[in-house]
Amino acid sequence: MADILDGKLVRDAILESLKPRIAALEELQRPPGLAVVLVGNNPASEIYVRSKVKACEELGMFSEKHMPTDDVTTEELLFLVRSLNARPDIDGILVQLPLPAQIDEQQVLMAIDPMKDVDGFHPVSAGHLMAGRPWFRPCTPAGVMKMLAHYQIPIAGKRAVVVGRSDIVGKPMAMLLLHESATVTICHSKTRDLAEECRRADIVVAAIGRPAFLTPEFIAPHAVVIDVGINRLKDRAAVDRIFEGDAARLAAFDKNGSVVVGDVHPAAFRNCAAYTPVPGGVGPLTIAMLMSNTVLSAEFRFGNPQA
């Protein structure tokens, strides 16, 4: 029976570890501050942003939301970002993606002060990651590393395969594993014999954005499987095929009209060593690491970094 790696448990441990650091900052000057920019009316993004604001409140951090309308221009959004850059009470700025088509997304993200880039997407952050220097790591890959450390899963000397090469997850994930002395292979849509590459791995990180794509033949019995994917299925035939025999998931689909699945097929978890479930695995760690990066930003600002 494979071990389940519980992201909620790890999230709670991360948030608990932040509390004394936040208290120290408040005693020194003020609590950390996070500004979230959400453009337009995207229900999924609104839920995610509410979760971030709630996490700030529960930790005693300052947070605020900025919600420009769908027709906002790049220039207007740049003005907002630059005004937040200048705010001494704001340590982190997060621009929720995706942005509307008329917005120059890269220009907006590049306008964020690297000292407030708590998403870890700025090229300055990428440079610090490449060099292995303390800085803001992209939240999801950083959360995966916390997960592996919490469960004492060995990394040094292990073969790791990262399926996906995005700037947000795939590439930084590979670099973080490399810094911990794993032998890392990055796979993608052009990789030949992808299943064979994955079968060689001791650690498989699935971040390709395709529902239930990694089936049992991709996974070796000894592997630890980290499923980063969050895909919402609304097609009953696909749900029946993927969750055949899973009465709870099928009942959830009947109730809600959709169900979430990762990038790894549920059947692939039956014979591996350990895995992260979807939901409840990697997802909870992303917000926890955003909180961690915001605290670190405040510590940098006051000259007392703890991580």
N, C-alpha and C positions, 0 to 999 in steps of 0.2 A: 504494500500500500504506500503510495507516494505521500510525502509530507506536504501539508498546505502551508504556504508562507503568508501569514496574515498581515496585510498592509495596515489595517486599523490598529493593531497592536504596536507596530513600529511607529506609526504616526503619533500615537499617544506618547510614546517614549521620547520622540523628537520634541514635541510640544512641551512636555514636562521639563526637558533639559533647557528649554529657552527661558523659562520663567525666572530663574535667578539672574540671568543675563539681562532680561528686560528690567527687572527690579534695580539692578546696578546702574543701568542707563538712566532710569527715572530719578534715582538718587543723585546721579552725577549732573544731569541736565534736564532730560525729558524722555518720555517713552518714544520708541521708534515710530515713524510715520510712513504710511503707504498710501499712494494715490493710484486709483484704478480708473482707466479711461475705457468706457464701453460705448461704441458708436452704434446707434440705431436700436432696433428691437429684434434681437436674436434670442429666442426663449432659452436655448441651451446655454448660451453665453451668460445670460442673465442669472441663471441658476448657479453657474460656476462663480460669477462675480459675488453673488450673495454669500456663497460659501467662504470666499476669501475675506469678505468684510466681517462675517460672523467669527471667523478664526481670529482676526485682529481683536475684535471686541472681547472674546473669551480670554485672550492673553493680556489684555490691558494695553494694547497698542492703539495708536491713533490711525484712523483710516478715513478716506473720503472717496466718493464716486463722482466721476464727471461723465455725463451722458449726452454728448452731442447727437443731433438728429442725423438720419440717414443721408441727408443732402449736404453734410458738412464738406468743405473743400480741404485739400491738402494744406493750403496756407493757413486756414483756420485751425486745423489740428496741430500744425507746427507751432503756431502761436501759443496754444494751450500747453504743449509739451515744454516749450521754452519757459513759460511762466512757472511751471512746476519745477523745472530745473533750478530756478532762482529762489524757490521757497526754502528757507532754512529749517522748516518743520517737517519737510518731506524727505525721507531717506530713500524711498523706493518708488519708481514709476513703472506701472504695468499697463501697456496698451493691449487690450484684449483683441486677439485675432480670431477670425479673419476680419479685415476691414472692407468697406464697400469698394466696388470696382473703380470708382473715380479717384480713390486715394492712392497716392504713391507710397505703398507700404514700407518699402525699404528706406525712403527718405524720412518717414516719420520715426521708424525704429532707430535710424542712425542719429536722429536729433536728440535722443535721450542721453543725458549726461552719463558717461560710463560709470561714474561713481554711484548712480542711482539705477543702474541696469540690473534690477533684481530678478529679471527673467533669464539673464545670462546669455542674451542673444547678440549683443554688440560685438563687433570685431575685436575691440579691446579685451572683452571678456574671453573671447575665443583664443586670443593670444596668450592670456594668462593661463588658460587651461592647457594649451599646447606646451607651455613652459613649466607646468606643474606648480605654478605660484598660487598662494592663497587668494581667492577672488570669488566672484559669484559664478556658480556652476549652473547650467540649465537644470531646472527643477526636477524634471522627470528622471533623467539619468542620475542625478545626484541622489534622488530618492531610492533608485535601484541599488546604488552602492551602500546606502544606509541599511537597506533590506538584507543584502548579502552579509554585511558586517554583523547585524543584529542576530542573524541565525548562524553565525560563525561558519559560513560556507567558504571553503578555501578558494582563493583566486590565483595566487602566485603559482606559476608553472602549469596552470590549467589551460586547456584549449577553450576559447570563447568564440562563438559565432554571433554576430549582430546582423539580423536580417532587416535591412533598411538603412538608408544613407542620408537621411534628412539632417539639416543643420541643427534642428531642435532636439532630436533624440539620437539618431543613428551614429552620426560622427562623434558627438561628445561622449556618447556611451562607450564607443570603442576606445577613445582616448583615456577615459577614466579607468577602464579595465586594463589598458596598457600600462598606466602609471602604477597599477597594483601587480605588475609583472605577469599578467596573462599573455598568452600567445593569441592574438586577435585576428579574426578574419571578418571583413565586412562583406556581406552578400546583398544582392539587389536583383532587379528584374532581368538583368543581363547575365547573371551568374549561371554557368553551366553546371548541370547536375546539382541543383540546390539541395535536394534531399540528402545526397551523399556528404556534402559539406557540413550540413547540420548534424548528421549522424556521428561525425567525428568529435563533436563538441562535448565538453564537460558542462559548459554553461551556454544556453541558447537564449538570446534576447530577441523576441519577435516584435518588430516595430515597422511593419510593412504596410499597415492600413488596409488589409484585405481580410474579411471575416473568415475565420476557421481555415485559414490558408495552409498552416503547417499541420499536416495530418500525421498519424502514428509513424509512418515510415520515415519521417524527418527526425525522430527523437530516439536517442539511445537510452537503454534502461537506466544507465548511471547518471543521466543528465539532470541538471537543475534548469528548469524552464521559467523564464521571466517573460510574461505576456503583457506587453505595453499597450496592445491594441484595445480600442473601445469602439465597437461598431454596432450601430443600432439596426436590427433587422425588422422589417415590416412585411416581409413576404412569407406567408404561411408555409409554402412548400419548402423554402430554404430552412425555416425553423424546424419543420418536421424532419428534414434530412439531417440537420446538424445535431438536434437534441432528441433524436429518436430514443424513446424509452425513459426520458427525463420528464416525469409527470409534473414536477414543480415548475420547470421552465415553460412547458407547454401551457400549463394553467396560467402562468404569468402573462404569456402572450395573449391568451384568450381574454384576460382581464384588461390588459393595457393596450393591445393592438401592436405591440412591439416588444422586443427583448434584446438585451445587450449580449454580445459575444466578443471575445478577443480575436487576436490573429492566429491563435492556436486552436485547433479542433479539440473539443472536450475529450474525444476518444484518445488523444495523444497523451493525456495526463495519467492514464491508467497504469502505464508501465515505467514512467520516469521516476527519478529519485525524489524530486520536490518540485513544486510549481506555485505560481501566483494565480489565484482565481480572478475571474472577471465577472462581476465587479468585486471589489474588496481587496484587491492585491496592490498593484502599483498606484492606482488612482488616488487613494487617500494620501499618498506620500508627496504628490506634486504640490498641494497647498501647504503642507508642512514645511517643505523645503523653500517655498516662497517666503514663509514667515521667517525661516532661518536666514535667508539671504537679506531680508529687510533688517533683521537684528544685526547681522554682520555689517551692513552698510552704515548703520548708526554707530557701531563700534569703531569702524574705520574713521568716521567723521570725528569722533571724540578721542581717537588715538588709543583705543583699547580693544583690538580685535581678539576674539576668543576662539576663532576657528580658522 
